[in-house]
Amino acid sequence: MIQRLSAEKFAAELYEAYQLDPQQNNWTYLPYGPISTQSEFLNWLRFVEDGTDTVFFAIINKTMRKTRRCR
């Protein structure tokens, strides 16, 4: 399931999911990141959630009911 990105709704689970990648390969080929701290990640999400140039969505694992990715 996908939903429009909301920093308030998804920040904690997204940060947790990105921490599962210690080599930070999720950030390869992206013009931003890696983001080191939860506070920095929350600030970045707040910045991009209202963007008009690029629209971000949260990808939610329906089985686990957890947010796993942001694209």
N, C-alpha and C positions, 0 to 999 in steps of 0.2 A: 504494500500500500504506500502511496506517496501523499504527502501533504506539503503545502507551502511552508517554508521555513519560518519558525517562530523561535527567537532566542529564548524567550521566557519558557516556552513549552519543551524545547528539545535540547537546550544547552548541556545540561548535566549528562544525559544519556549519550549525546554525541561526543562529548569530551571523553567519557568513559570508553566508548567504542574506539576512538582514535588512539587511546593509550594501549590498546591491544596490539598495536603495530610498533614495536620498539625501534625498528629500523626506519620508521617514518616514511615508508614507501608510498603511503596514501597521498603524500604531498608532491611526489615526483610529477613533473610536467605541469604543475600549477604555478601561476604567477604570484602566489602568496603561500605563507607557511614555510616550514612547519611552525606551529604555534606551541610554545612550551608550557605555559601556565593556564590554569582554568580561567583565571581572571582575564588574561589576554585573549583566550578563546571566546569568552562571553562578549568582550568588547568587539571582537571581529564579527561575531554573529549579529550583534546589534547593528553594526555598520552595514552589513550586506543584506540583512533581511528586508530593508526598505528600498533596496536598489531598484532602478528601472532599466539599467543596461543589461544586467544579468539577473535572472530570477533563480533563486535557490529553492530546492525542495528537500525535505527529509524523507528518507526511505525507511519504512518501518517493517520490521519482521513480524508478520501477523501471528506466527506460532509463538514467538517469545514475547510479543507485544513490547518490543524495545526498538528504539531508533538506532539504526546501524550505520547509516551513511548520510552524507549531505552532498548534494550535487547541484 
